[in-house]
């Protein structure tokens, strides 16, 4: 990046935006709005509400609008420019994905990160760029939202979901309060999916002054000179450890349960359109086999992230170091491990997220009814049972939830799980950069299909009522009378 100019050129970006506008015009996008308007007791009804305006939420919203489903809105609890993890709890320096991936561009070349970057810094700078700085990726997503004019409302939290007839009522608080009615609901809630932080049992009951989850808002400055332990060997573990070290932590120990560090990113090795398009069509046993294997082998942290930690003399890697118990006392934390007792002032748990719907009050009305893979979709002959997979939601072809007991909560068929929790059913198309456009396309095709079918009587009535003539009657002369005259001669 040393060859990148310090300031971007606005003229290049303006030219890119003009080319994008022309491409959209050539493709007749956005399509004309085609979904009939709905009202309920005098109140307008949204066609789709999207919860979350990070990358997945923006891609889903953009695809809906381009498809002519325009009566939509996306809500995000974060202030504008802080959606998603990129400039909040994502503590890596650059993205882990290759810079060349299409990301949320939805098949539009001028909407890619590469087009946005080269328009401002040029082709030579692109060639010198290694990985995308995370803050620059956030800048790109801000532009993406702006250039497409997406209907996003920030500082709004969804607090509840309830059925109202065949509609979904969403309770909101914040910059917009009250109840909104919608026909379809898309949960683009990112890594946390439908649950919350996965917290190990040994940390339950420990004062939060002594520990944090890796996705918490951590005051790293307060760790200066202190003894810090980080649980895990994944990318998030390395990023948090490196951030603590760079903030002046006295020491950072990586407590790694495995006997060896994972080294090979298996799914990246087989990445292809076949995986993206074909994984969700596989028999369930094959899906389970793929993801159980990758879960057991684990994804290694990036080399650069690991070196970012190991270059510090006060960083240590303890392998085969499982945690048995954690006790809090006057001196901080006493951690009993398989390698013996260890003392720390603070612990960071890079332990991921769970699919425990009951952890989220806004999903309380849905949680008892959502069918998961443990409700019969997973069977022991598929392979070893694995927590985090068996509790994944059992989704339909458009990411829609299914009922645990048929008929118990019909609303679920109109709620779409477009987040990381969908991976087991649909593959990695609703959480990571590489296949997010394919995921958005699959989602919106399903929503468009169901909305059209639901309104089929209206569409047929519109077909009958359409009376704009193509021919005005003066384009031809009926020659049939001449035929009769000729026959009489």
C-alpha positions as CSV (number, residue, x, y, z in Angstrom):
1,X,0.0,0.0,0.0
2,X,3.0,2.3,0.1
3,X,2.4,3.2,-3.5
4,X,-1.2,4.3,-2.9
5,X,-1.7,8.1,-3.1
6,X,-2.7,9.6,0.2
7,X,-5.8,11.1,-1.2
8,X,-8.4,9.6,-3.5
9,X,-9.6,11.4,-6.7
10,X,-13.2,12.4,-6.6
11,X,-13.3,12.8,-10.3
12,X,-12.6,9.1,-10.9
13,X,-15.3,8.1,-8.4
14,X,-17.8,10.4,-10.2
15,X,-17.0,8.8,-13.5
16,X,-17.5,5.4,-12.0
17,X,-20.8,6.4,-10.6
18,X,-21.8,7.6,-14.1
19,X,-20.8,4.3,-15.7
20,X,-22.8,2.4,-13.0
21,X,-25.8,4.5,-13.6
22,X,-25.5,3.8,-17.4
23,X,-25.1,0.0,-16.8
24,X,-28.3,0.0,-14.6
25,X,-30.1,1.9,-17.3
26,X,-29.0,-0.6,-20.0
27,X,-30.2,-3.5,-17.8
28,X,-33.5,-1.7,-16.9
29,X,-32.6,-1.8,-13.3
30,X,-34.1,-1.3,-10.8
31,X,-37.1,-3.2,-12.4
32,X,-40.4,-1.4,-12.1
33,X,-42.3,-1.9,-8.9
34,X,-44.7,-4.9,-9.3
35,X,-45.9,-5.9,-5.8
36,X,-49.4,-4.8,-5.0
37,X,-49.7,-2.3,-2.1
38,X,-51.2,-3.6,1.1
39,X,-52.9,-1.8,3.9
40,X,-54.0,-3.2,7.3
41,X,-56.6,-1.3,9.3
42,X,-55.5,1.9,7.6
43,X,-51.8,1.4,8.1
44,X,-49.4,0.8,5.3
45,X,-47.7,-2.6,5.1
46,X,-44.1,-3.1,4.0
47,X,-43.3,-5.8,1.5
48,X,-40.0,-6.7,3.2
49,X,-38.2,-5.5,6.3
50,X,-34.5,-6.3,6.6
51,X,-33.0,-6.3,10.1
52,X,-29.3,-5.5,9.8
53,X,-27.5,-3.1,7.3
54,X,-24.1,-4.7,7.3
55,X,-22.8,-6.3,4.2
56,X,-25.4,-9.0,4.1
57,X,-28.3,-6.6,4.8
58,X,-27.1,-4.2,2.1
59,X,-26.7,-7.0,-0.4
60,X,-30.2,-8.3,0.4
61,X,-31.8,-4.9,0.3
62,X,-30.1,-3.9,-3.0
63,X,-31.2,-7.2,-4.7
64,X,-34.8,-6.6,-3.5
65,X,-34.8,-3.1,-4.9
66,X,-33.2,-4.1,-8.2
67,X,-35.8,-6.9,-8.6
68,X,-38.7,-4.4,-8.3
69,X,-39.6,-5.1,-4.7
70,X,-39.2,-1.5,-3.7
71,X,-41.5,-1.2,-0.6
72,X,-38.6,-2.2,1.7
73,X,-36.6,-0.8,4.5
74,X,-33.5,-2.0,6.4
75,X,-33.0,-1.2,10.0
76,X,-29.7,-1.3,11.9
77,X,-29.1,-0.6,15.6
78,X,-25.7,1.0,14.8
79,X,-25.1,4.6,13.8
80,X,-24.5,5.2,10.1
81,X,-21.0,4.0,9.1
82,X,-20.6,1.6,12.0
83,X,-22.8,-1.2,10.8
84,X,-21.3,-4.7,10.9
85,X,-18.0,-5.7,12.5
86,X,-15.5,-3.9,10.3
87,X,-14.7,-0.8,12.4
88,X,-16.1,-2.1,15.7
89,X,-15.1,-5.6,17.0
90,X,-13.2,-6.8,13.9
91,X,-9.7,-6.3,15.1
92,X,-7.7,-7.5,12.1
93,X,-5.8,-5.0,10.1
94,X,-7.0,-6.2,6.7
95,X,-9.7,-8.5,5.4
96,X,-8.8,-12.2,5.2
97,X,-10.4,-12.6,1.8
98,X,-8.5,-12.0,-1.5
99,X,-9.0,-8.5,-2.8
100,X,-10.3,-9.8,-6.2
101,X,-13.5,-11.3,-4.8
102,X,-16.7,-9.8,-6.3
103,X,-18.4,-9.5,-2.8
104,X,-21.8,-7.9,-2.8
105,X,-21.6,-6.5,-6.3
106,X,-24.6,-8.6,-7.5
107,X,-23.0,-9.2,-10.9
108,X,-22.4,-5.5,-11.7
109,X,-18.7,-4.9,-12.5
110,X,-18.9,-1.2,-11.6
111,X,-20.2,-2.1,-8.1
112,X,-17.2,-4.1,-7.1
113,X,-14.6,-3.0,-4.6
114,X,-12.0,-3.2,-7.3
115,X,-13.9,-0.7,-9.5
116,X,-14.4,1.6,-6.5
117,X,-10.7,1.4,-5.5
118,X,-9.2,1.9,-9.0
119,X,-11.5,4.8,-9.7
120,X,-9.9,6.7,-6.9
121,X,-6.3,5.4,-6.6
122,X,-5.6,3.9,-10.1
123,X,-4.6,0.6,-11.5
124,X,-1.0,0.7,-10.3
125,X,-2.1,1.1,-6.7
126,X,-4.5,-1.8,-7.1
127,X,-1.6,-4.0,-8.3
128,X,0.4,-3.0,-5.2
129,X,-2.5,-3.6,-2.9
130,X,-2.1,-6.9,-0.9
131,X,-5.2,-7.3,1.3
132,X,-8.0,-4.8,1.8
133,X,-7.7,-2.6,4.9
134,X,-10.8,-3.2,7.0
135,X,-11.6,0.5,7.3
136,X,-11.4,0.9,3.6
137,X,-13.8,-2.0,3.2
138,X,-16.2,-0.1,5.4
139,X,-15.8,3.0,3.3
140,X,-16.7,0.9,0.2
141,X,-19.9,-0.4,1.9
142,X,-20.8,3.2,2.8
143,X,-20.4,4.2,-0.8
144,X,-22.3,1.0,-1.9
145,X,-25.3,2.1,0.2
146,X,-25.1,5.7,-1.1
147,X,-24.7,5.0,-4.8
148,X,-27.6,2.6,-4.8
149,X,-29.8,4.9,-2.7
150,X,-30.7,2.1,-0.4
151,X,-33.5,2.7,2.2
152,X,-31.6,2.2,5.4
153,X,-32.5,3.6,8.8
154,X,-29.9,3.7,11.6
155,X,-30.1,3.8,15.4
156,X,-33.2,1.5,15.3
157,X,-33.4,-1.7,17.3
158,X,-36.0,-4.5,16.8
159,X,-37.4,-5.5,20.2
160,X,-40.1,-8.0,19.3
161,X,-41.8,-10.0,16.5
162,X,-45.5,-11.0,16.5
163,X,-48.1,-12.3,14.0
164,X,-50.9,-10.1,12.9
165,X,-53.1,-12.2,10.7
166,X,-50.9,-13.2,7.8
167,X,-48.6,-10.3,8.5
168,X,-45.6,-9.8,10.7
169,X,-45.5,-7.1,13.3
170,X,-42.1,-5.7,14.3
171,X,-41.6,-3.6,17.4
172,X,-39.0,-0.9,17.1
173,X,-37.2,1.5,19.5
174,X,-34.7,4.2,18.9
175,X,-34.7,6.7,16.1
176,X,-37.9,5.0,14.9
177,X,-40.3,3.7,17.5
178,X,-43.6,1.8,17.4
179,X,-44.8,-1.1,15.4
180,X,-44.2,-1.8,11.7
181,X,-46.2,-4.4,9.6
182,X,-44.5,-6.4,6.9
183,X,-45.2,-9.3,4.7
184,X,-41.7,-10.7,4.8
185,X,-38.9,-10.3,7.3
186,X,-35.2,-10.9,6.6
187,X,-32.8,-11.4,9.5
188,X,-29.4,-10.2,8.2
189,X,-27.9,-10.3,11.7
190,X,-24.4,-11.3,10.8
191,X,-22.0,-13.5,12.8
192,X,-24.2,-13.5,15.9
193,X,-27.0,-15.0,13.7
194,X,-29.9,-15.7,16.0
195,X,-28.2,-16.2,19.3
196,X,-25.4,-14.4,21.1
197,X,-21.9,-14.9,22.3
198,X,-20.8,-18.5,23.0
199,X,-19.5,-18.3,26.6
200,X,-17.7,-21.3,28.1
201,X,-19.3,-22.6,31.3
202,X,-16.0,-22.0,33.2
203,X,-16.6,-18.2,32.7
204,X,-20.1,-18.1,33.9
205,X,-20.2,-16.4,37.3
206,X,-16.9,-14.6,36.8
207,X,-17.1,-10.8,37.1
208,X,-17.0,-9.1,33.7
209,X,-14.3,-6.8,35.0
210,X,-12.0,-9.8,34.5
211,X,-13.0,-11.1,31.1
212,X,-14.6,-10.2,27.8
213,X,-15.8,-11.9,24.7
214,X,-13.7,-11.2,21.6
215,X,-16.7,-9.3,20.1
216,X,-17.2,-7.1,23.1
217,X,-16.2,-3.5,23.2
218,X,-12.9,-4.0,25.0
219,X,-10.9,-1.2,26.5
220,X,-7.5,-2.4,25.4
221,X,-5.8,0.6,26.9
222,X,-6.7,-0.6,30.3
223,X,-4.8,-3.8,29.6
224,X,-1.4,-2.0,29.6
225,X,1.1,-3.9,31.7
226,X,-1.4,-6.6,32.6
227,X,-1.2,-10.4,32.2
228,X,-3.8,-11.4,29.5
229,X,-5.0,-14.8,28.4
230,X,-6.7,-15.4,25.1
231,X,-8.7,-18.5,24.5
232,X,-8.4,-20.2,21.1
233,X,-6.3,-20.3,18.0
234,X,-8.6,-18.8,15.4
235,X,-8.4,-15.6,13.5
236,X,-10.4,-13.7,16.1
237,X,-8.1,-15.0,18.8
238,X,-5.0,-13.7,17.0
239,X,-6.6,-10.4,16.2
240,X,-7.5,-9.7,19.8
241,X,-4.2,-11.0,21.2
242,X,-2.3,-8.7,18.7
243,X,-4.5,-5.7,19.7
244,X,-3.7,-6.3,23.4
245,X,0.0,-6.6,22.7
246,X,0.0,-3.4,20.6
247,X,-1.8,-1.6,23.4
248,X,1.0,-2.5,25.8
249,X,-0.2,-5.6,27.6
250,X,2.5,-6.9,29.9
251,X,2.1,-10.4,28.5
252,X,-0.4,-12.3,26.3
253,X,-0.8,-16.1,26.5
254,X,-2.7,-18.0,23.8
255,X,-4.4,-20.9,25.5
256,X,-5.0,-23.4,22.8
257,X,-6.8,-26.7,23.5
258,X,-5.5,-28.4,20.4
259,X,-2.2,-30.3,20.3
260,X,-1.3,-28.7,17.0
261,X,-2.2,-25.4,15.3
262,X,-4.6,-25.8,12.4
263,X,-2.7,-25.0,9.2
264,X,-4.9,-25.6,6.2
265,X,-8.0,-23.7,5.2
266,X,-10.0,-26.6,3.7
267,X,-13.0,-24.8,2.4
268,X,-10.9,-22.1,0.7
269,X,-9.1,-24.9,-1.0
270,X,-12.2,-26.2,-2.8
271,X,-13.9,-22.9,-3.3
272,X,-15.7,-22.8,-6.7
273,X,-19.1,-21.9,-8.2
274,X,-19.9,-25.6,-7.8
275,X,-19.6,-25.3,-4.0
276,X,-21.6,-22.0,-3.9
277,X,-24.4,-23.2,-6.1
278,X,-24.4,-26.9,-5.4
279,X,-23.8,-27.3,-1.6
280,X,-27.4,-26.5,-0.6
281,X,-28.8,-29.1,-3.1
282,X,-26.7,-31.9,-1.6
283,X,-28.4,-34.6,0.5
284,X,-28.3,-33.7,4.2
285,X,-25.7,-36.4,4.9
286,X,-23.3,-34.8,2.6
287,X,-23.9,-31.4,4.0
288,X,-23.2,-32.7,7.5
289,X,-20.1,-34.5,6.2
290,X,-18.6,-31.4,4.7
291,X,-19.2,-29.1,7.6
292,X,-18.4,-31.6,10.3
293,X,-15.1,-32.3,8.7
294,X,-14.2,-28.6,8.3
295,X,-15.3,-27.9,11.9
296,X,-13.1,-30.8,13.2
297,X,-10.1,-29.7,11.2
298,X,-10.8,-26.0,12.0
299,X,-9.9,-23.0,10.0
300,X,-6.4,-21.6,10.7
301,X,-5.8,-18.0,11.4
302,X,-4.1,-16.1,8.6
303,X,-0.3,-16.2,8.5
304,X,-0.1,-12.4,8.8
305,X,-2.4,-12.4,11.9
306,X,-0.3,-15.0,13.6
307,X,2.9,-13.2,12.9
308,X,1.3,-10.1,14.2
309,X,1.2,-11.9,17.6
310,X,4.4,-13.9,17.5
311,X,6.6,-11.0,16.7
312,X,6.1,-9.8,20.3
313,X,8.6,-11.2,22.8
314,X,5.9,-11.2,25.5
315,X,3.5,-13.4,23.5
316,X,3.4,-17.2,24.3
317,X,1.5,-20.0,22.6
318,X,0.4,-22.9,24.9
319,X,-0.8,-25.9,22.9
320,X,-2.6,-28.9,24.4
321,X,-3.8,-26.4,27.0
322,X,-7.4,-27.0,27.8
323,X,-9.1,-25.0,30.5
324,X,-10.6,-27.0,33.4
325,X,-11.8,-24.1,35.6
326,X,-11.4,-20.4,36.3
327,X,-11.5,-18.9,39.7
328,X,-11.7,-15.3,40.7
329,X,-9.8,-14.0,43.7
330,X,-8.1,-11.0,45.1
331,X,-5.1,-11.4,42.7
332,X,-7.3,-11.7,39.6
333,X,-7.9,-15.0,37.8
334,X,-6.6,-18.4,38.7
335,X,-6.9,-20.6,35.6
336,X,-6.7,-24.4,36.1
337,X,-5.4,-25.9,32.8
338,X,-4.3,-29.3,31.5
339,X,-0.8,-27.8,31.7
340,X,-1.2,-26.7,35.3
341,X,-2.4,-23.6,37.1
342,X,-1.8,-20.1,35.5
343,X,-2.4,-16.6,36.8
344,X,-3.9,-13.7,34.8
345,X,-5.4,-10.3,35.2
346,X,-7.8,-10.5,32.3
347,X,-9.1,-13.1,29.8
348,X,-10.5,-12.7,26.3
349,X,-12.7,-15.5,25.1
350,X,-12.6,-15.9,21.3
351,X,-15.2,-18.6,21.5
352,X,-17.5,-17.6,18.7
353,X,-21.3,-17.4,18.7
354,X,-24.2,-19.7,19.4
355,X,-27.6,-20.4,17.8
356,X,-29.4,-20.3,21.1
357,X,-32.4,-18.2,20.1
358,X,-33.5,-17.9,23.7
359,X,-30.5,-15.6,24.4
360,X,-32.2,-12.9,22.3
361,X,-35.3,-11.3,23.7
362,X,-36.4,-10.1,20.3
363,X,-36.7,-13.7,19.2
364,X,-38.5,-14.9,22.3
365,X,-41.8,-15.3,20.5
366,X,-40.2,-17.4,17.8
367,X,-37.6,-19.6,19.6
368,X,-39.9,-22.4,20.8
369,X,-41.3,-23.0,17.3
370,X,-38.1,-22.9,15.2
371,X,-37.1,-26.3,13.8
372,X,-33.4,-27.1,14.1
373,X,-31.3,-29.9,12.6
374,X,-31.6,-31.7,15.9
375,X,-35.3,-32.0,15.4
376,X,-34.9,-35.0,13.0
377,X,-32.9,-33.6,10.1
378,X,-29.7,-34.8,11.6
379,X,-29.5,-38.5,12.2
380,X,-26.6,-40.4,13.9
381,X,-25.7,-42.2,10.7
382,X,-24.6,-38.9,9.1
383,X,-21.6,-38.7,11.4
384,X,-20.6,-37.5,14.8
385,X,-23.0,-35.1,16.6
386,X,-21.5,-31.6,17.0
387,X,-22.8,-28.8,19.1
388,X,-23.2,-25.7,17.0
389,X,-24.3,-27.7,14.1
390,X,-27.2,-29.7,15.5
391,X,-28.8,-26.5,16.9
392,X,-28.5,-24.8,13.5
393,X,-32.0,-23.8,12.1
394,X,-33.5,-26.2,9.5
395,X,-34.3,-23.8,6.7
396,X,-36.2,-23.9,3.5
397,X,-34.9,-23.1,0.0
398,X,-35.2,-19.3,0.4
399,X,-33.6,-19.3,3.9
400,X,-37.1,-19.4,5.5
401,X,-37.6,-20.9,8.9
402,X,-39.5,-24.2,9.3
403,X,-41.8,-25.0,12.2
404,X,-40.9,-27.6,14.7
405,X,-44.5,-28.6,14.9
406,X,-46.4,-28.0,11.6
407,X,-49.1,-25.4,12.0
408,X,-47.7,-24.1,15.3
409,X,-46.3,-20.8,14.0
410,X,-47.1,-20.2,10.3
411,X,-45.4,-16.8,10.5
412,X,-42.0,-18.6,10.3
413,X,-42.4,-19.4,6.6
414,X,-42.2,-15.6,6.0
415,X,-39.1,-15.0,8.1
416,X,-35.8,-15.5,6.3
417,X,-32.6,-16.4,8.1
418,X,-30.0,-14.6,6.0
419,X,-27.1,-14.8,8.3
420,X,-24.3,-17.0,9.5
421,X,-26.7,-19.5,11.1
422,X,-27.9,-20.6,7.6
423,X,-24.5,-22.1,6.7
424,X,-25.4,-25.8,7.4
425,X,-28.5,-25.7,5.2
426,X,-27.3,-23.3,2.5
427,X,-23.5,-23.3,2.6
428,X,-21.4,-20.2,3.1
429,X,-23.5,-17.8,1.1
430,X,-25.0,-15.5,3.8
431,X,-22.1,-14.4,6.0
432,X,-18.8,-14.2,4.1
433,X,-17.6,-12.0,1.3
434,X,-16.9,-14.6,-1.4
435,X,-20.5,-15.8,-2.1
436,X,-22.7,-13.1,-0.7
437,X,-24.1,-12.1,-4.1
438,X,-25.2,-15.6,-4.8
439,X,-26.8,-15.8,-1.4
440,X,-28.7,-12.5,-2.0
441,X,-29.9,-13.8,-5.4
442,X,-31.2,-17.1,-3.9
443,X,-32.9,-15.2,-1.1
444,X,-34.7,-12.7,-3.3
445,X,-35.7,-15.2,-5.9
446,X,-37.5,-17.1,-3.2
447,X,-39.2,-13.9,-1.8
448,X,-40.2,-12.7,-5.2
449,X,-41.7,-16.2,-6.1
450,X,-43.7,-16.3,-2.9
451,X,-45.0,-12.8,-3.1
452,X,-46.1,-13.3,-6.7
453,X,-47.9,-16.5,-5.8
454,X,-49.6,-14.9,-2.8
455,X,-50.9,-12.1,-5.0
456,X,-51.8,-14.3,-7.9
457,X,-55.5,-13.3,-8.0
458,X,-54.5,-9.6,-8.1
459,X,-52.0,-10.3,-10.9
460,X,-54.6,-12.2,-12.9
461,X,-57.2,-9.4,-12.3
462,X,-54.6,-6.9,-13.5
463,X,-54.1,-9.1,-16.6
464,X,-57.8,-9.0,-17.4
465,X,-58.1,-5.3,-16.6
466,X,-55.2,-4.2,-18.8
467,X,-56.7,-2.4,-21.8
468,X,-54.0,-0.2,-23.3
469,X,-54.2,-1.1,-27.1
470,X,-51.1,-1.9,-29.1
471,X,-53.1,-1.6,-32.3
472,X,-55.4,1.4,-32.9
473,X,-57.4,-0.1,-35.7
474,X,-56.0,2.0,-38.5
475,X,-53.0,-0.2,-39.2
476,X,-54.8,-2.6,-41.7
477,X,-57.8,-3.0,-44.0
478,X,-60.0,-6.1,-43.8
479,X,-59.8,-7.7,-47.2
480,X,-62.4,-10.5,-46.4
481,X,-65.3,-8.7,-48.3
482,X,-63.2,-8.6,-51.5
483,X,-62.7,-12.4,-51.2
484,X,-66.5,-12.8,-51.3
485,X,-66.8,-10.5,-54.3
486,X,-64.1,-12.4,-56.2
487,X,-65.9,-15.7,-55.4
488,X,-69.2,-14.4,-56.9
489,X,-67.6,-13.5,-60.2
